[in-house]
């Protein structure tokens, strides 16, 4: 098998490492010519410029100039100051820099990071199985694709649908559901709101978040935490689950509102309920506590009064008994004095 070949099992589709040309990053196909411009270089000789290369062909920086000879037919400076690589290869990956000085002495620098790629050959299955038995693990075959650089990624499809590494078909997205805590979406200013996106599927989808119809610049995550919420956090939220095989699905939106009580009276958002209702609830609780305290006071007063009457009753009874004894003692005395007088 040639160098750079990719082999795998249960693999039918090969995806190539993406080629990107943006800014100073250059991606070129192996075997094709590549021209790098030297910014600020005079369009006509004489030119004051210098190219420096640090690639797989050099142990250190290699210097090329318009006055120098071509470097082993690998690269040469063109009359307009650009650098030409007639047939770029893997060893030409690296850094290229040009420094040019115009006739007025102004210096301009150019920097390039060069990568190369090679399109892979058509995938094919080697040693395919002649028959498969249900319930018994079997090797379908070995898929290979030669000539790719850098090494690509192999994946298998069954009836047009991709397979995940365990050999099973992906589980499609069910209904995406958004759960908010606290329930209802109303939270006191400075509190915390937790949004959880439930999107059962295999492989797990990527979850992105949307507020008021605009995507939030956040990394994918099934949980969105809003700590110390303020008025800027109010609005409608939804989550979007993106599955590699079943596309994207958005959850129903939920509203988050901030409830706060200020000097001018309570104000609430659209989902937090009525501020008047909250005030009525507080007043009801305070009124209930006041009535309870009054009833307890009446009961205690009546109990103390009863205890006082019970203490007074024995005292009155003792006074009556003393009076009765005095009367009894006075009666015999009166009788004796009456007899003596007769």
C-alpha positions, 0 to 999 in steps of 0.5 A, spaced: 500 500 500 502 506 498 504 511 503 499 516 505 494 510 504 488 510 509 485 503 511 479 502 516 473 497 517 466 498 515 468 505 511 465 507 505 466 515 505 472 519 505 472 526 508 478 530 506 482 535 511 479 542 508 483 546 504 483 553 506 485 560 503 484 566 508 489 571 510 496 569 510 494 561 510 495 558 503 493 551 501 496 548 495 495 541 491 501 537 491 504 537 484 501 544 482 505 551 481 504 556 487 506 563 486 507 568 492 506 575 491 511 580 495 507 586 497 511 592 496 516 590 491 517 595 485 514 592 479 520 593 475 528 592 476 532 593 479 528 591 486 531 590 493 527 584 496 529 578 499 525 571 500 526 567 506 524 560 506 523 555 512 520 548 510 521 541 510 527 542 505 531 546 509 535 545 515 534 553 517 532 559 513 534 559 506 535 566 502 533 567 495 534 574 491 532 576 484 540 576 483 541 569 485 540 563 481 534 558 482 534 554 488 535 547 485 529 548 481 525 548 487 523 555 487 525 562 484 524 569 484 520 572 478 521 579 475 516 582 478 519 580 485 514 574 486 516 567 488 514 561 484 514 554 486 513 550 479 511 543 483 509 544 490 510 538 494 510 535 501 517 538 503 514 545 501 510 546 507 512 551 511 513 559 512 515 564 507 517 571 508 518 577 503 521 583 505 521 589 500 524 596 500 521 601 494 525 607 491 523 611 497 526 607 502 519 604 505 519 597 507 514 592 506 513 585 509 509 579 507 508 572 511 505 566 508 504 559 512 503 554 506 500 547 507 499 542 501 494 537 500 492 531 495 485 528 493 484 521 495 483 515 490 476 512 490 475 508 496 474 500 495 472 494 499 478 489 500 476 482 502 469 483 502 465 478 506 461 472 501 455 472 506 453 475 513 449 471 519 444 474 523 446 475 530 453 473 529 459 479 529 462 479 521 467 483 518 464 486 512 470 488 509 476 493 509 475 499 505 482 503 503 483 509 499 490 511 497 494 517 495 490 522 500 494 527 504 494 529 509 490 522 511 483 523 511 477 520 515 473 514 513 466 513 515 461 507 513 454 508 510 448 503 510 442 504 506 445 511 505 445 513 512 451 514 516 453 509 521 456 511 528 462 507 531 459 501 534 456 499 527 449 502 529 445 507 525 444 514 528 438 515 533 434 520 529 432 527 533 426 526 537 422 533 539 427 538 542 425 540 549 427 546 553 426 546 561 427 552 565 429 553 572 425 556 576 419 553 573 415 559 569 421 563 567 420 568 573 426 570 577 428 575 582 433 580 580 440 577 582 438 570 582 440 564 577 436 561 571 438 555 568 436 552 561 437 545 559 436 543 552 433 536 552 435 533 545 435 525 545 439 522 539 445 518 537 450 521 536 449 527 541 447 533 537 450 540 538 446 545 542 446 552 540 442 557 543 438 563 541 435 569 544 430 573 541 431 570 535 438 571 534 444 566 535 448 567 542 456 567 541 457 561 545 460 554 544 455 548 544 452 546 550 446 543 552 446 547 559 445 555 559 446 558 565 444 565 567 447 567 574 446 574 577 440 576 572 438 583 570 434 586 565 439 585 560 437 577 561 430 578 559 427 575 553 425 569 549 430 563 549 430 557 545 435 552 543 437 549 536 439 541 536 444 540 530 445 532 528 450 530 523 444 526 519 438 529 521 439 536 520 437 542 525 431 542 530 429 548 534 425 547 541 419 552 543 421 558 546 421 560 553 420 567 556 425 569 562 422 575 566 425 579 572 421 580 578 424 586 582 420 591 587 422 598 587 420 605 591 415 606 585 412 599 586 413 592 584 414 591 576 415 584 573 416 581 566 411 578 561 412 571 564 413 572 572 406 573 574 403 580 577 406 584 582 399 586 585 398 578 586 405 578 590 403 584 594 396 581 596 400 575 598 404 578 603 399 582 606 394 576 606 400 573 610 401 579 615 394 579 616 393 572 618 399 573 623 396 579 626 389 575 627 393 569 630 396 574 635 390 577 637 386 570 638 392 568 642 392 574 647 385 573 648 386 566 650 391 568 655 387 573 658 381 569 659 386 563 662 389 568 667 382 571 669 380 564 671 386 563 675 385 569 679 378 567 680 380 560 683 385 563 687 380 568 690 374 563 691 378 559 697 380 566 700 372 567 701 371 560 703 376 561 709 373 568 711 366 565 711 368 559 716 371 564 721 365 568 721 361 562 722 366 560 728 365 567 731 358 566 731 358 560 734 362 562 740 358 568 741 352 565 742 354 561 748 356 567 751 350 571 750 346 565 753 350 565 760 350 572 761 342 572 760 341 566 765 346 570 770 341 576 770 335 572 771 
